[in-house]
Amino acid sequence: MARRRWPASSRPKGNRSSRTGPIVQVGCTLWGMDLTKHTHATVVLTDGDRTLVIDPGAYTPNAAELIAGTTAVLVTHDHPDHVDPAVLGSALDAQPDLRVWAPAAVTAELGDHDGRVATVSPGDVFEAAGFRVETVGGDHAAVHPDVPPMSNVGFVVDGDVYHPGDAYFVPSTPVRTLLVPTSGPWAKLGDFVDFVRAVHPERAVQIHDLMLSDAGKQSFARFHEQLTGTELVTLPDGGTITL
């Protein structure tokens, strides 16, 4: 599995960058979290024995395996590239400790599962597998005037990592690590550059990239770096960085 560790020079100054002992909690963010990108929009965050899976969709061939390894799943919206209701429903039946947080369109299809499936809306804050999660956004990015508006939420995890789903919504609080969607019928280079500039993260990681060839991913990364001054990390499926 590919792994990347950020050099000390790219880390924020202060207690977290100067720490030499074990990983400790600073505010609500833990230094040393691993971020693993899987196919398309699926991301797994791991910190010690805490694991959080975001958007295990039908395009992710190992989605069932990823869900089996966690007690918490977040879903941004009901499109199949972000959630496979059959796989997630089967996991809820098989794993009595599994919990899911998702918008109403998703939870209506999954069912309640004895209160283990929670409907979230923008502004909600909750704990999932020991991670603090803030729900933001509310609307899917527009595809075309003839396509009806759709709902979508983003998740800010531990005040540090932001998965926006299918939107370029700018959260009200700063984040260090921004997951940037780079392909899809709604995604445009100019919009994603403006999004990154507005969020102004320390690092950006390319997701939602299945529609791009390797050359396309590299092209987006070059434009991104030229226009934002921030490196756009392109991970292979299964690739990990330590934040």
N, C-alpha and C positions, 0 to 999 in steps of 0.2 A: 504494500500500500504506500503510495506516494505521501510524503510528509514534508511539511515546510515549517520552519520555526522562524519567527520574525527576529531580526537582529536587534540588539539592545538599543541601537541608535534610533530605531523606528518606534520604540515604545514610549509611552507617555512618561514625563518626568514626575518625580515625587516618590511616594512610598512604594508603589508597585514596581517601578523600575529599579529601585535600590534594594528591594527585598532580597535577602540571601538565605533565609530559612524556608520552612515549609510554606506551601500555598496557604494564604490566609484570606479571610473575607475583608474587603475594603468597601464600605457602604453596602451596595447590593451586587457588586461585581466581583467575580473571582478571577484572579490572575492564573492562567494556566489552562483555560478551557480549550478543548479540541473541537474544531469545526471540520466535519467531513461532508464533502459534496458528493451526492449520488446523482443518478440520471435526472437531467432536466431541473426541476424545482425542489427536489428532495434534499433536505439538509438534516444532519444529525449533530447535536451538540452534546459533548461528553465532558464531565468534570468529576473525576473520581468515580464514585459509584452512581452518579446522577447521569441519566441519559434522556434526551428529549428529541423526538422525531417531528419534523415539520414537513407537511405536504407529501406524504407517501402515495404518489399517484399511480395511475395505471401504466404510465410510461416507464416506471421504475421496476425492473424485473425482480429485484430482491426486496420489494416493499414488505412482503409478508415476513421475511427474515428480520428486517429492521424493526418492524412493529413487535415481533416476538421478543426482542431484546430490550424493550422499554416498558415503562408503566404510564407514559404520557405521550400523547400525540396532539399536535396542533394542526388545524386545517384552515387555510386562508379563504377558500371558496369552493364551490361545488363542481368545478370543471374537472373532467376525468384525468387531466395531466397533473392534478393536485390531490385528488382523492379517488380511491377505488372503493366504493361503498361495500362491495361484496367481500373484498379482502379485509377491510377494516371491521365490518360486521362480524365476520368469522373470528377475527382476533378477539373482539369483545366477548364473544361466546366462549372462547377457549381460555382467555386470560382474565380471571376474576378481579385482578388488581389493576387492569388497564383502564385509563381514563382518557377521554377525548374532549377537546375544546374546539368549537367550530361555529360558524354563522348558522342562522336558522335554516337556510336551504339544505345544509348538510345534516344537521341534527334531526330534521324532520324525516329524512330518508333513513338515518341510522336507527332511530328510536331511542328510548330513554335508557335502556339497559340498567335498571335499578339505580338511576341517578348518576351513572358514571359517564354520561354524555351531556356536556354542558353547552348551552347556547351563549355565545359571546357577542358583544356589540362594542363599537368604539368607545373608549373611556374605561372599559372594564380592566381591573387589575386582579390577578390571581396567582396562585402558586401551582406549578406543575412540575412534578418530580424534583422538588426542591429549588427550582428556578423561579424567579419573579418574572411574570409576564404581563406586559401592558398591551392592550388591544388598541389599535389606531386605524385611521382611514375610514372605510365604509363603502367606497365605490370602486368598481372595476374600471380600469382605464377604458376610454371610449375606443371602440373598434371602427365604427362607421355610423353616420347619422341614421341609417336604416336598421341598425342593430339595436334592440332595446337595451336600456341601461341595466347593468348587473351589479350585484353586491360583491364586496371583497373587503377583507380586513388584513391588516398587517400586524406583526407581533414584534415588540421590542423585548428582548430577553436579557434579564439581569442589567438593564439599563445600558447595554453594551453592544448587542448584536441585533440588527434590524432586518427581518424578512418581510418585504412589502407585499408578497403575493403578486397579483397582476395589476400593479398600480405604481405610480411614481408619487405617492403621497409623502409629504415632508413632515416628520414628527416634530412636536414642539420642543423636545429635549434632544441634546446632541448624543450621537452614538459614535463609537470608535470603529465598528465594523459594519459596513453596509453591504448587503447582498443585492446585486444589481441585475435585474432581468434584461437580457439583451436580444431576445428573439420572441416572435409571436405576431399574430395579426394586428396587435395594438401597439407594438414596440417600435419606437423610432430613435435613431441616433441622437438627434437634436434634443428630444425630450429627456433621454437618459443622461445626457451631459448636463442639462439644466438641473435635473434631479440630484446628481452627485454634487454639483456646485452648491446647491441649496442645503443639502444635508451636511456637506463638508466633513466627511469621515476621515479618520487616519488611514484607513485601508478599505478597499472595495473588492468584492469577490463576485465573479461572474456566475450567474445562475440563469435558469429558464433559457437555455442555450441550445436545445436539441435541434432547432431548425437551422442552425448555423454549421457550416463546414469548419474544419480546422482553420482554413484560411480566413473565413468570416470571423471567427472568434479572435484571431490575431489582429485582424483589421480593426475590429471594435476596440480592442485593447490599445492599439496605437492611437486611434482618435481620442480615446478616453484620456490617456496620459498626456497627449498634446493639449487638450482643451480643458482639463481639470487640474493637472499637476499632481494627480494622485495615481498610483499604480493600480491597474485592474488585474487582480490575480485570476488566472485561468487554471483551474484544477481539473485533472482527469476525473472521471467517475471513480469514486472510492478514494480520491485524494484528500489529504488532511493537512490543515495548518493548525499550529498552536498559537492561540491569541495571547 
